[in-house]
Amino acid sequence: MYKISDLQKIVEKELGKQQFVVEPKGLYEPIDYVMGMGGKRIRPTLCLAGCYLFTDEIEQAVKPSLSLEIFHNFTLLHDDIMDNADVRRNQPTVHKKWDENTGILSGDAMLIKAYQYAAQINGQHLKKVLDLFSQTAIEVCEGQQYDMEFETRDDVKVDDYLTMIRLKTAVLLAASLKTGAIIGDASDKDADLLYQFGENIGLAFQLQDDFLDVYGNIETFGKAIGGDIVANKKTFLLLNALQLASGSLQEELLTWINAKEFDAEEKIESVRNIYNSLKVDELAREKMNFYFEKAISALNEVNGRDSMKEELRQFAIKLIERSR
């Protein structure tokens, strides 16, 4: 009987067997570098979990599960170029270690590799899996485009933001679970319920990330607190604050947003106090819990192996328990 931790080990072992570097090395070494950076391997693990809910024969889902990890890392590689980021998982980003052109081309090759891995399945499920993969890939690109546009738009609403994070983050988690379910021969209804579970957990997880950036503990969050505030990032918290603020609070918030020179710590503390006054922290918690409950409700309806359903339930709880 597999647990989530067992499935993670299968993914890591299989990734270790892959030979990503062939000629020309200049194209493939950056792929090997990115894939070797580590990470929790959540997406391929969820794919295997989705399969194991319905069958013992999870070997057939291993290669497609790696396609989701390769695709995820491809998006990170290109995101880093767009953001001009220096570091990813405490290591230099590809475009800093090599150069931007290498990052673009190696990223393109990763996307093609992801499709090659996704196609390594039983023919009867091939079209469904590839259609889902393509739909998800284009949605992630749509989410990234919205994210970039939001940086310069001043008319972004909370619902716009929720659409963006659904596309940029949640759909890939959802597709990972559904891909496994399709390969495991699940009914369309069960595959769709698993998708809903993944999508809602993804939304809850991203909202938690927003919350922890302001209210988290640097030890458990893993990165500096307040980065979103310093950068005026249009998060769930800021967008709600802009919608709710009036009078002197609105004036103070806009002053901080428009300030060109400021002390970062002072800005973080002041904006956090505005959030507290407007109770947007409570709104974030409520929305997180709303999506979490929706996710668990969908999972409860899945007609699959009870032991793996419980594993997924515990996985979901762990994902969002840091902010409780």
DRENDO-1510 file (C-alpha; in Angstrom, 1 decimal, always signed):
<recs>
REC; n; res; u; v; w
REC; 1; MET; +0.0; +0.0; +0.0 .
REC; 2; TYR; +1.6; +3.3; -1.2 .
REC; 3; LYS; +1.7; +6.5; +0.8 .
REC; 4; ILE; +2.4; +9.9; -0.6 .
REC; 5; SER; +6.0; +9.7; +0.7 .
REC; 6; ASP; +6.4; +6.4; -1.2 .
REC; 7; LEU; +5.2; +8.0; -4.4 .
REC; 8; GLN; +7.6; +10.9; -4.0 .
REC; 9; LYS; +10.5; +8.4; -3.7 .
REC; 10; ILE; +9.4; +6.7; -6.9 .
REC; 11; VAL; +9.4; +10.0; -8.7 .
REC; 12; GLU; +12.9; +10.9; -7.4 .
REC; 13; LYS; +14.3; +7.5; -8.3 .
REC; 14; GLU; +12.9; +7.7; -11.8 .
REC; 15; LEU; +14.1; +11.3; -12.3 .
REC; 16; GLY; +17.6; +10.1; -11.2 .
REC; 17; LYS; +17.5; +7.5; -14.1 .
REC; 18; GLN; +16.8; +10.1; -16.8 .
REC; 19; GLN; +19.6; +11.1; -19.1 .
REC; 20; PHE; +18.8; +14.7; -20.0 .
REC; 21; VAL; +22.3; +15.5; -21.3 .
REC; 22; VAL; +23.0; +14.5; -24.9 .
REC; 23; GLU; +24.6; +16.5; -27.7 .
REC; 24; PRO; +24.7; +19.5; -28.1 .
REC; 25; LYS; +25.5; +19.8; -24.4 .
REC; 26; GLY; +24.9; +23.5; -24.5 .
REC; 27; LEU; +21.2; +22.9; -25.0 .
REC; 28; TYR; +20.7; +20.0; -22.6 .
REC; 29; GLU; +23.0; +20.8; -19.6 .
REC; 30; PRO; +20.8; +23.7; -18.4 .
REC; 31; ILE; +17.8; +21.2; -18.5 .
REC; 32; ASP; +19.7; +18.8; -16.3 .
REC; 33; TYR; +20.8; +21.7; -14.0 .
REC; 34; VAL; +17.2; +22.8; -13.5 .
REC; 35; MET; +15.8; +19.3; -13.0 .
REC; 36; GLY; +18.6; +18.6; -10.5 .
REC; 37; MET; +17.7; +21.7; -8.3 .
REC; 38; GLY; +15.3; +19.6; -6.2 .
REC; 39; GLY; +11.9; +20.7; -5.0 .
REC; 40; LYS; +9.0; +18.8; -3.5 .
REC; 41; ARG; +8.0; +17.1; -6.8 .
REC; 42; ILE; +4.4; +17.7; -5.8 .
REC; 43; ARG; +2.9; +17.5; -9.4 .
REC; 44; PRO; +4.4; +14.1; -10.4 .
REC; 45; THR; +3.6; +12.8; -7.0 .
REC; 46; LEU; +0.0; +13.9; -7.3 .
REC; 47; CYS; -0.2; +12.3; -10.7 .
REC; 48; LEU; +0.9; +8.9; -9.3 .
REC; 49; ALA; -1.6; +9.4; -6.4 .
REC; 50; GLY; -4.4; +10.1; -8.9 .
REC; 51; CYS; -3.5; +6.8; -10.7 .
REC; 52; TYR; -3.2; +4.8; -7.5 .
REC; 53; LEU; -6.7; +5.8; -6.3 .
REC; 54; PHE; -8.0; +3.5; -9.1 .
REC; 55; THR; -5.4; +0.9; -9.9 .
REC; 56; ASP; -2.3; -0.8; -8.4 .
REC; 57; GLU; -0.5; -0.5; -11.8 .
REC; 58; ILE; +1.0; +2.9; -11.3 .
REC; 59; GLU; +4.1; +2.1; -13.5 .
REC; 60; GLN; +2.1; +3.3; -16.5 .
REC; 61; ALA; +1.8; +6.8; -15.0 .
REC; 62; VAL; +5.4; +7.3; -14.1 .
REC; 63; LYS; +6.7; +8.8; -17.4 .
REC; 64; PRO; +3.6; +11.0; -17.8 .
REC; 65; SER; +4.1; +12.2; -14.2 .
REC; 66; LEU; +7.6; +13.3; -15.1 .
REC; 67; SER; +6.2; +15.3; -18.0 .
REC; 68; LEU; +4.4; +17.5; -15.4 .
REC; 69; GLU; +7.6; +18.0; -13.4 .
REC; 70; ILE; +9.5; +18.9; -16.6 .
REC; 71; PHE; +6.8; +21.3; -17.7 .
REC; 72; HIS; +6.6; +22.9; -14.2 .
REC; 73; ASN; +10.4; +23.5; -14.3 .
REC; 74; PHE; +10.2; +24.8; -17.8 .
REC; 75; THR; +7.8; +27.5; -16.6 .
REC; 76; LEU; +10.1; +28.4; -13.7 .
REC; 77; LEU; +13.1; +28.7; -16.1 .
REC; 78; HIS; +11.2; +31.1; -18.4 .
REC; 79; ASP; +9.6; +33.0; -15.4 .
REC; 80; ASP; +13.1; +33.6; -14.1 .
REC; 81; ILE; +14.1; +35.2; -17.4 .
REC; 82; MET; +10.9; +37.4; -17.4 .
REC; 83; ASP; +11.5; +38.5; -13.8 .
REC; 84; ASN; +15.3; +38.8; -14.3 .
REC; 85; ALA; +15.7; +36.7; -11.2 .
REC; 86; ASP; +19.2; +35.9; -9.9 .
REC; 87; VAL; +18.5; +32.9; -7.8 .
REC; 88; ARG; +16.2; +29.9; -7.8 .
REC; 89; ARG; +16.3; +27.4; -4.9 .
REC; 90; ASN; +19.5; +29.0; -3.6 .
REC; 91; GLN; +21.3; +28.5; -6.9 .
REC; 92; PRO; +22.0; +30.8; -9.8 .
REC; 93; THR; +19.2; +30.9; -12.4 .
REC; 94; VAL; +19.9; +29.5; -15.9 .
REC; 95; HIS; +20.1; +32.8; -17.6 .
REC; 96; LYS; +22.6; +34.0; -15.0 .
REC; 97; LYS; +24.7; +30.9; -15.0 .
REC; 98; TRP; +24.7; +30.7; -18.9 .
REC; 99; ASP; +22.9; +33.5; -20.7 .
REC; 100; GLU; +19.4; +34.6; -21.7 .
REC; 101; ASN; +19.4; +33.0; -25.2 .
REC; 102; THR; +20.5; +29.7; -23.6 .
REC; 103; GLY; +17.6; +30.0; -21.1 .
REC; 104; ILE; +15.0; +30.6; -23.8 .
REC; 105; LEU; +16.2; +27.8; -26.1 .
REC; 106; SER; +16.7; +25.2; -23.3 .
REC; 107; GLY; +13.3; +26.2; -21.9 .
REC; 108; ASP; +11.8; +25.5; -25.4 .
REC; 109; ALA; +13.5; +22.1; -25.5 .
REC; 110; MET; +12.1; +21.3; -22.0 .
REC; 111; LEU; +8.6; +22.0; -23.2 .
REC; 112; ILE; +9.1; +19.6; -26.1 .
REC; 113; LYS; +10.6; +17.0; -23.8 .
REC; 114; ALA; +7.6; +17.3; -21.5 .
REC; 115; TYR; +5.3; +16.4; -24.4 .
REC; 116; GLN; +7.5; +13.4; -25.3 .
REC; 117; TYR; +7.2; +12.1; -21.7 .
REC; 118; ALA; +3.4; +12.8; -21.7 .
REC; 119; ALA; +3.0; +10.7; -24.8 .
REC; 120; GLN; +4.6; +7.5; -23.3 .
REC; 121; ILE; +1.3; +5.9; -22.3 .
REC; 122; ASN; -1.3; +3.3; -23.3 .
REC; 123; GLY; -2.9; +4.4; -26.6 .
REC; 124; GLN; -6.4; +4.4; -25.3 .
REC; 125; HIS; -5.7; +7.2; -22.9 .
REC; 126; LEU; -3.3; +9.1; -25.1 .
REC; 127; LYS; -5.6; +11.7; -26.6 .
REC; 128; LYS; -7.3; +12.6; -23.3 .
REC; 129; VAL; -3.9; +13.0; -21.6 .
REC; 130; LEU; -2.4; +15.1; -24.3 .
REC; 131; ASP; -5.5; +17.3; -24.7 .
REC; 132; LEU; -5.5; +17.9; -21.0 .
REC; 133; PHE; -1.8; +18.7; -21.0 .
REC; 134; SER; -2.1; +21.1; -23.9 .
REC; 135; GLN; -5.1; +22.9; -22.3 .
REC; 136; THR; -3.2; +23.2; -19.0 .
REC; 137; ALA; +0.0; +24.4; -20.7 .
REC; 138; ILE; -1.9; +27.2; -22.5 .
REC; 139; GLU; -3.8; +28.2; -19.4 .
REC; 140; VAL; -0.5; +28.5; -17.4 .
REC; 141; CYS; +0.7; +30.9; -20.2 .
REC; 142; GLU; -2.5; +32.8; -19.9 .
REC; 143; GLY; -2.0; +33.1; -16.1 .
REC; 144; GLN; +1.6; +34.4; -16.6 .
REC; 145; GLN; +0.4; +37.0; -19.1 .
REC; 146; TYR; -2.2; +38.2; -16.7 .
REC; 147; ASP; +0.4; +38.3; -13.9 .
REC; 148; MET; +2.7; +40.5; -16.1 .
REC; 149; GLU; -0.2; +42.8; -17.2 .
REC; 150; PHE; -1.3; +43.3; -13.5 .
REC; 151; GLU; +2.1; +44.9; -12.7 .
REC; 152; THR; +1.2; +48.0; -14.8 .
REC; 153; ARG; -2.6; +48.0; -14.5 .
REC; 154; ASP; -4.4; +50.0; -11.9 .
REC; 155; ASP; -7.9; +48.5; -12.5 .
REC; 156; VAL; -7.2; +45.0; -11.2 .
REC; 157; LYS; -10.0; +43.5; -9.1 .
REC; 158; VAL; -10.0; +40.7; -6.6 .
REC; 159; ASP; -11.8; +38.4; -9.1 .
REC; 160; ASP; -9.2; +39.2; -11.8 .
REC; 161; TYR; -6.5; +38.1; -9.3 .
REC; 162; LEU; -8.3; +34.8; -8.4 .
REC; 163; THR; -8.6; +34.1; -12.2 .
REC; 164; MET; -4.9; +34.7; -12.6 .
REC; 165; ILE; -3.8; +32.4; -9.7 .
REC; 166; ARG; -6.2; +29.7; -10.9 .
REC; 167; LEU; -4.5; +29.7; -14.3 .
REC; 168; LYS; -0.9; +30.3; -13.2 .
REC; 169; THR; -0.8; +27.8; -10.2 .
REC; 170; ALA; -4.0; +25.8; -9.6 .
REC; 171; VAL; -4.7; +24.2; -13.0 .
REC; 172; LEU; -1.3; +22.4; -13.1 .
REC; 173; LEU; -2.0; +20.8; -9.7 .
REC; 174; ALA; -5.5; +19.9; -10.9 .
REC; 175; ALA; -4.2; +18.4; -14.2 .
REC; 176; SER; -1.6; +16.4; -12.4 .
REC; 177; LEU; -4.3; +14.6; -10.4 .
REC; 178; LYS; -6.6; +14.2; -13.3 .
REC; 179; THR; -3.8; +12.8; -15.6 .
REC; 180; GLY; -3.2; +10.1; -13.1 .
REC; 181; ALA; -6.9; +9.3; -12.8 .
REC; 182; ILE; -7.3; +9.1; -16.6 .
REC; 183; ILE; -4.3; +6.7; -16.8 .
REC; 184; GLY; -5.8; +4.7; -13.9 .
REC; 185; ASP; -9.0; +4.2; -15.8 .
REC; 186; ALA; -11.2; +6.4; -13.5 .
REC; 187; SER; -14.7; +7.4; -14.6 .
REC; 188; ASP; -15.0; +10.9; -16.1 .
REC; 189; LYS; -16.9; +12.0; -13.0 .
REC; 190; ASP; -14.1; +10.8; -10.6 .
REC; 191; ALA; -11.4; +12.4; -12.8 .
REC; 192; ASP; -13.3; +15.7; -12.8 .
REC; 193; LEU; -13.8; +15.6; -9.0 .
REC; 194; LEU; -10.1; +15.0; -8.6 .
REC; 195; TYR; -9.5; +18.0; -10.9 .
REC; 196; GLN; -11.7; +20.1; -8.6 .
REC; 197; PHE; -9.8; +19.0; -5.6 .
REC; 198; GLY; -6.5; +20.0; -7.1 .
REC; 199; GLU; -7.8; +23.3; -8.4 .
REC; 200; ASN; -9.2; +24.4; -5.1 .
REC; 201; ILE; -6.2; +23.3; -3.1 .
REC; 202; GLY; -4.1; +25.2; -5.6 .
REC; 203; LEU; -6.1; +28.4; -5.0 .
REC; 204; ALA; -6.0; +27.9; -1.2 .
REC; 205; PHE; -2.2; +27.3; -1.4 .
REC; 206; GLN; -1.6; +30.5; -3.4 .
REC; 207; LEU; -3.7; +32.6; -1.1 .
REC; 208; GLN; -1.8; +31.1; +1.8 .
REC; 209; ASP; +1.4; +32.2; +0.1 .
REC; 210; ASP; +0.0; +35.8; -0.1 .
REC; 211; PHE; -0.9; +35.6; +3.6 .
REC; 212; LEU; +2.4; +34.2; +4.8 .
REC; 213; ASP; +4.3; +36.9; +2.9 .
REC; 214; VAL; +2.8; +39.4; +5.2 .
REC; 215; TYR; +2.1; +37.4; +8.4 .
REC; 216; GLY; +4.4; +34.4; +8.2 .
REC; 217; ASN; +7.5; +33.4; +10.1 .
REC; 218; ILE; +10.7; +33.6; +8.0 .
REC; 219; GLU; +11.8; +30.2; +9.4 .
REC; 220; THR; +8.7; +28.3; +8.2 .
REC; 221; PHE; +7.9; +30.5; +5.1 .
REC; 222; GLY; +11.4; +30.0; +3.7 .
REC; 223; LYS; +11.9; +33.5; +2.3 .
REC; 224; ALA; +11.9; +37.1; +3.6 .
REC; 225; ILE; +8.6; +38.5; +4.9 .
REC; 226; GLY; +7.0; +41.5; +3.3 .
REC; 227; GLY; +8.5; +41.2; -0.2 .
REC; 228; ASP; +5.0; +41.6; -1.8 .
REC; 229; ILE; +4.4; +44.8; +0.1 .
REC; 230; VAL; +7.8; +46.3; -0.8 .
REC; 231; ALA; +7.1; +45.5; -4.5 .
REC; 232; ASN; +3.4; +46.6; -4.5 .
REC; 233; LYS; +2.5; +43.2; -5.7 .
REC; 234; LYS; -1.2; +43.0; -6.4 .
REC; 235; THR; -2.1; +40.2; -4.0 .
REC; 236; PHE; -5.4; +39.2; -2.6 .
REC; 237; LEU; -4.6; +41.3; +0.5 .
REC; 238; LEU; -3.6; +44.5; -1.3 .
REC; 239; LEU; -6.5; +44.4; -3.8 .
REC; 240; ASN; -9.0; +43.9; -0.9 .
REC; 241; ALA; -7.3; +46.8; +1.0 .
REC; 242; LEU; -7.6; +49.1; -2.0 .
REC; 243; GLN; -11.2; +48.2; -2.4 .
REC; 244; LEU; -12.1; +48.7; +1.3 .
REC; 245; ALA; -9.9; +51.6; +2.3 .
REC; 246; SER; -11.3; +55.1; +2.6 .
REC; 247; GLY; -10.4; +58.5; +4.1 .
REC; 248; SER; -7.0; +58.6; +5.9 .
REC; 249; LEU; -6.4; +54.9; +5.5 .
REC; 250; GLN; -6.8; +55.1; +1.8 .
REC; 251; GLU; -4.5; +58.1; +1.6 .
REC; 252; GLU; -1.8; +56.4; +3.7 .
REC; 253; LEU; -2.0; +53.2; +1.6 .
REC; 254; LEU; -1.7; +55.1; -1.7 .
REC; 255; THR; +1.1; +57.2; -0.3 .
REC; 256; TRP; +3.1; +54.0; +0.4 .
REC; 257; ILE; +2.2; +52.5; -2.9 .
REC; 258; ASN; +3.4; +55.6; -4.8 .
REC; 259; ALA; +6.5; +56.2; -2.7 .
REC; 260; LYS; +9.7; +56.0; -4.7 .
REC; 261; GLU; +12.1; +56.1; -1.8 .
REC; 262; PHE; +11.2; +54.5; +1.6 .
REC; 263; ASP; +12.5; +52.3; +4.4 .
REC; 264; ALA; +11.4; +48.8; +3.6 .
REC; 265; GLU; +10.8; +47.7; +7.2 .
REC; 266; GLU; +8.8; +50.8; +7.9 .
REC; 267; LYS; +6.7; +50.3; +4.7 .
REC; 268; ILE; +6.0; +46.6; +5.6 .
REC; 269; GLU; +4.9; +47.5; +9.1 .
REC; 270; SER; +2.7; +50.4; +8.1 .
REC; 271; VAL; +1.0; +48.5; +5.3 .
REC; 272; ARG; +0.5; +45.5; +7.6 .
REC; 273; ASN; -1.2; +47.8; +10.1 .
REC; 274; ILE; -3.5; +49.1; +7.4 .
REC; 275; TYR; -4.4; +45.5; +6.5 .
REC; 276; ASN; -5.1; +44.8; +10.1 .
REC; 277; SER; -7.4; +47.8; +10.4 .
REC; 278; LEU; -9.3; +46.8; +7.4 .
REC; 279; LYS; -9.3; +43.1; +8.5 .
REC; 280; VAL; -8.1; +41.9; +5.1 .
REC; 281; ASP; -6.1; +39.2; +7.0 .
REC; 282; GLU; -9.5; +37.7; +8.1 .
REC; 283; LEU; -10.8; +37.9; +4.5 .
REC; 284; ALA; -7.8; +36.0; +3.3 .
REC; 285; ARG; -8.2; +33.3; +5.9 .
REC; 286; GLU; -11.9; +33.0; +5.1 .
REC; 287; LYS; -11.2; +32.7; +1.4 .
REC; 288; MET; -8.5; +30.1; +2.0 .
REC; 289; ASN; -10.8; +28.0; +4.1 .
REC; 290; PHE; -13.6; +28.4; +1.5 .
REC; 291; TYR; -11.3; +26.8; -1.2 .
REC; 292; PHE; -10.0; +24.2; +1.3 .
REC; 293; GLU; -13.5; +23.1; +2.2 .
REC; 294; LYS; -14.5; +23.0; -1.5 .
REC; 295; ALA; -11.4; +20.8; -2.2 .
REC; 296; ILE; -12.2; +18.3; +0.6 .
REC; 297; SER; -15.8; +18.2; -0.4 .
REC; 298; ALA; -14.8; +17.2; -4.0 .
REC; 299; LEU; -12.3; +14.6; -2.7 .
REC; 300; ASN; -14.9; +13.0; -0.4 .
REC; 301; GLU; -17.1; +12.3; -3.5 .
REC; 302; VAL; -14.3; +10.5; -5.4 .
REC; 303; ASN; -15.0; +6.8; -5.7 .
REC; 304; GLY; -11.5; +5.6; -5.2 .
REC; 305; ARG; -9.1; +3.8; -2.8 .
REC; 306; ASP; -9.9; +5.1; +0.7 .
REC; 307; SER; -6.3; +4.9; +2.0 .
REC; 308; MET; -5.0; +7.2; -0.8 .
REC; 309; LYS; -8.0; +9.5; -0.3 .
REC; 310; GLU; -6.9; +9.9; +3.3 .
REC; 311; GLU; -3.3; +10.5; +2.2 .
REC; 312; LEU; -4.5; +13.3; -0.1 .
REC; 313; ARG; -6.7; +14.7; +2.6 .
REC; 314; GLN; -3.6; +14.9; +4.9 .
REC; 315; PHE; -1.5; +16.3; +2.1 .
REC; 316; ALA; -4.0; +19.1; +1.6 .
REC; 317; ILE; -4.1; +19.9; +5.4 .
REC; 318; LYS; -0.3; +20.0; +5.5 .
REC; 319; LEU; -0.2; +22.4; +2.5 .
REC; 320; ILE; -2.3; +25.0; +4.3 .
REC; 321; GLU; -1.7; +24.3; +8.0 .
REC; 322; ARG; +1.3; +26.8; +8.2 .
REC; 323; SER; -1.1; +29.8; +8.3 .
REC; 324; ARG; -3.6; +28.3; +10.8 .
</recs>
